[in-house]
């Protein structure tokens, strides 16, 4: 992890953090915080904690200072990377087995391994490539790549709608609705034929 100015050249193998995760706004204005990803199996130590503290705060032990931004100091601490696969256990005498059962060794916490995308290959280490990788670095969701499909029991349902009584609500077809609420308007049409003719306006006489 390194903190550099905007005009400085990006270190080889590092990528800048330019956007915030929640609002996608620029993270920094005058300086850039750069990080470097390497395969998990190729290292024994990695950054396990980052702290941002004021000037008046005392430097925490075992932390490394990388720079200052907006009157706040940035510190990080290195930690051991646990092995992805446990070594083969050798057979122990019965006496040692009983001892190990009574006083088990403490279990180290499991760390989430960060799988490197194909774009983080070391073959291309030029600055434009790393700035392009940064755009969607922190926009990866846990649901990415999961297909959305409808269950087969709903896809194979019959297209004909049957009458179903759901909590007293009867679902009717279009033909049933037209048959139940059909109205011929015969009375209205009969009454309209017996209406008196509408009065006409008298034409004004031409004689004055």
C-alpha positions as CSV (number, residue, x, y, z in Angstrom):
1,X,0.0,0.0,0.0
2,X,1.4,3.4,-1.0
3,X,0.1,7.0,-0.9
4,X,1.3,9.2,-3.8
5,X,0.5,12.5,-5.4
6,X,-1.8,12.8,-8.4
7,X,1.1,13.9,-10.6
8,X,3.4,11.0,-9.6
9,X,3.8,7.9,-11.7
10,X,1.8,4.9,-10.6
11,X,4.2,2.3,-9.1
12,X,4.6,-0.9,-11.1
13,X,2.2,-3.6,-10.0
14,X,-0.1,-1.1,-8.0
15,X,-3.6,0.1,-8.8
16,X,-5.2,3.3,-7.5
17,X,-8.4,3.5,-5.4
18,X,-10.4,6.3,-7.2
19,X,-14.0,5.7,-6.3
20,X,-16.0,5.1,-3.1
21,X,-17.9,1.8,-2.8
22,X,-21.3,3.2,-1.9
23,X,-21.7,6.4,-3.9
24,X,-19.1,5.9,-6.7
25,X,-17.7,9.3,-6.0
26,X,-14.0,10.3,-6.3
27,X,-12.3,8.9,-3.2
28,X,-9.4,11.4,-3.1
29,X,-8.7,14.8,-4.9
30,X,-5.0,15.6,-4.5
31,X,-3.5,12.3,-3.6
32,X,-4.0,8.6,-4.6
33,X,-4.0,5.6,-2.4
34,X,-2.5,2.6,-4.3
35,X,-2.7,-1.0,-3.5
36,X,-1.1,-4.2,-4.9
37,X,-2.7,-7.6,-5.3
38,X,-0.6,-10.8,-5.5
39,X,-1.6,-14.4,-5.5
40,X,-2.3,-15.8,-2.1
41,X,0.1,-18.7,-2.4
42,X,3.0,-16.5,-3.4
43,X,3.4,-14.6,-0.1
44,X,3.5,-15.3,3.6
45,X,2.4,-11.9,4.9
46,X,-0.3,-9.4,3.8
47,X,-2.0,-6.2,5.1
48,X,-4.5,-7.2,7.7
49,X,-5.5,-3.8,9.2
50,X,-5.6,-0.2,8.2
51,X,-6.0,2.8,10.6
52,X,-6.6,6.5,9.9
53,X,-5.6,8.6,12.9
54,X,-5.1,12.3,13.7
55,X,-1.7,13.9,14.2
56,X,-2.0,14.1,17.9
57,X,-2.6,10.3,18.2
58,X,0.3,8.1,19.3
59,X,1.6,5.8,16.6
60,X,0.2,2.3,17.2
61,X,2.8,-0.5,17.7
62,X,3.6,-2.8,14.8
63,X,2.0,-0.4,12.3
64,X,3.7,1.2,9.3
65,X,3.1,4.9,8.4
66,X,2.6,5.5,4.7
67,X,1.6,9.2,4.5
68,X,-0.8,12.0,5.6
69,X,-4.0,13.2,4.0
70,X,-6.3,16.0,5.2
71,X,-4.3,16.2,8.5
72,X,-4.9,12.5,9.1
73,X,-2.2,9.8,9.1
74,X,-2.7,6.5,7.4
75,X,-1.2,3.4,9.0
76,X,-1.3,-0.3,8.1
77,X,-0.2,-3.5,9.9
78,X,1.1,-6.7,8.3
79,X,-0.1,-10.2,9.3
80,X,0.7,-13.8,8.5
81,X,-1.4,-15.4,5.7
82,X,-2.7,-18.8,6.7
83,X,-2.0,-21.7,4.4
84,X,-4.9,-22.7,2.1
85,X,-4.3,-26.4,2.7
86,X,-3.3,-27.9,6.0
87,X,-0.2,-30.2,6.0
88,X,-0.7,-33.9,6.3
89,X,-0.9,-35.0,9.9
90,X,1.6,-37.6,11.0
91,X,0.7,-40.5,13.2
92,X,1.4,-39.8,16.9
93,X,1.7,-42.3,19.8
94,X,-1.4,-42.9,21.9
95,X,0.1,-40.8,24.8
96,X,0.4,-37.8,22.6
97,X,-3.0,-38.3,21.1
98,X,-4.6,-38.1,24.6
99,X,-2.7,-35.0,25.4
100,X,-3.8,-33.3,22.2
101,X,-7.5,-34.1,23.0
102,X,-7.4,-32.6,26.5
103,X,-5.5,-29.4,25.5
104,X,-6.4,-28.7,21.8
105,X,-4.3,-26.1,20.0
106,X,-5.9,-22.8,19.3
107,X,-7.6,-22.5,15.9
108,X,-6.4,-19.7,13.8
109,X,-9.1,-17.5,12.2
110,X,-9.9,-18.1,8.6
111,X,-9.2,-15.3,6.2
112,X,-11.1,-14.7,3.1
113,X,-8.9,-15.4,0.1
114,X,-9.0,-12.8,-2.7
115,X,-9.1,-14.4,-6.1
116,X,-7.4,-12.3,-8.7
117,X,-9.3,-11.5,-11.8
118,X,-7.8,-12.4,-15.1
119,X,-7.1,-8.7,-15.7
120,X,-4.6,-8.6,-12.8
121,X,-2.1,-10.8,-14.6
122,X,1.6,-9.6,-14.4
123,X,2.0,-9.8,-18.1
124,X,0.7,-6.2,-18.6
125,X,2.0,-3.8,-15.9
126,X,1.6,-0.5,-17.7
127,X,-0.3,2.4,-16.0
128,X,-3.3,2.6,-18.4
129,X,-4.2,-1.0,-17.8
130,X,-4.2,-0.6,-14.0
131,X,-6.3,2.5,-14.2
132,X,-8.8,0.7,-16.3
133,X,-8.9,-2.2,-13.9
134,X,-9.7,0.2,-11.0
135,X,-13.1,1.4,-12.5
136,X,-15.0,-1.8,-11.4
137,X,-12.6,-3.1,-8.8
138,X,-15.0,-2.6,-5.8
139,X,-18.2,-3.0,-7.8
140,X,-18.2,-6.8,-7.7
141,X,-21.3,-8.3,-6.0
142,X,-21.8,-11.7,-4.5
143,X,-24.7,-12.3,-6.9
144,X,-22.6,-11.6,-10.0
145,X,-22.8,-14.6,-12.4
146,X,-25.8,-16.2,-10.7
147,X,-28.5,-17.0,-13.3
148,X,-32.1,-16.0,-12.7
149,X,-34.6,-18.6,-14.0
150,X,-38.2,-19.5,-13.3
151,X,-38.9,-22.9,-11.7
152,X,-39.9,-25.7,-14.0
153,X,-43.1,-26.3,-12.0
154,X,-44.3,-22.8,-13.0
155,X,-43.0,-22.9,-16.6
156,X,-45.0,-26.1,-17.3
157,X,-48.3,-24.7,-16.0
158,X,-51.3,-25.0,-18.2
159,X,-52.2,-21.9,-20.2
160,X,-56.0,-22.4,-19.6
161,X,-57.2,-20.6,-16.6
162,X,-59.6,-22.7,-14.5
163,X,-62.1,-21.3,-12.0
164,X,-60.4,-21.3,-8.6
165,X,-61.9,-20.2,-5.3
166,X,-59.3,-18.2,-3.5
167,X,-60.6,-17.1,-0.1
168,X,-64.1,-16.5,-1.5
169,X,-62.8,-14.8,-4.7
170,X,-64.1,-16.5,-7.8
171,X,-61.8,-16.1,-10.8
172,X,-64.0,-16.0,-13.9
173,X,-63.2,-16.2,-17.6
174,X,-64.0,-13.4,-20.1
175,X,-66.9,-15.4,-21.5
176,X,-68.4,-15.8,-18.0
177,X,-68.1,-12.1,-17.3
178,X,-69.8,-11.1,-20.5
179,X,-72.6,-13.6,-20.0
180,X,-73.3,-12.5,-16.4
181,X,-73.2,-8.8,-17.0
182,X,-74.7,-8.7,-20.6
183,X,-77.2,-5.9,-21.0
184,X,-79.1,-5.2,-24.3
185,X,-80.3,-1.6,-23.5
186,X,-83.7,-2.5,-25.0
187,X,-85.6,-0.3,-22.5
188,X,-83.5,2.7,-23.3
189,X,-83.8,2.3,-27.0
190,X,-87.6,1.8,-26.7
191,X,-87.9,5.0,-24.7
192,X,-85.8,7.0,-27.1
193,X,-88.2,6.2,-30.0
194,X,-91.2,7.6,-28.1
195,X,-89.6,10.9,-27.3
196,X,-91.5,14.0,-28.8
197,X,-89.7,15.8,-31.6
198,X,-87.4,18.5,-30.5
199,X,-88.7,22.0,-31.0
200,X,-87.2,23.9,-34.0
201,X,-86.3,27.5,-33.9
202,X,-88.7,29.7,-35.8
203,X,-87.2,31.3,-38.9
204,X,-87.3,35.1,-38.8
205,X,-89.8,36.7,-41.2
206,X,-88.5,38.4,-44.3
207,X,-91.1,41.2,-44.0
208,X,-90.2,44.1,-41.8
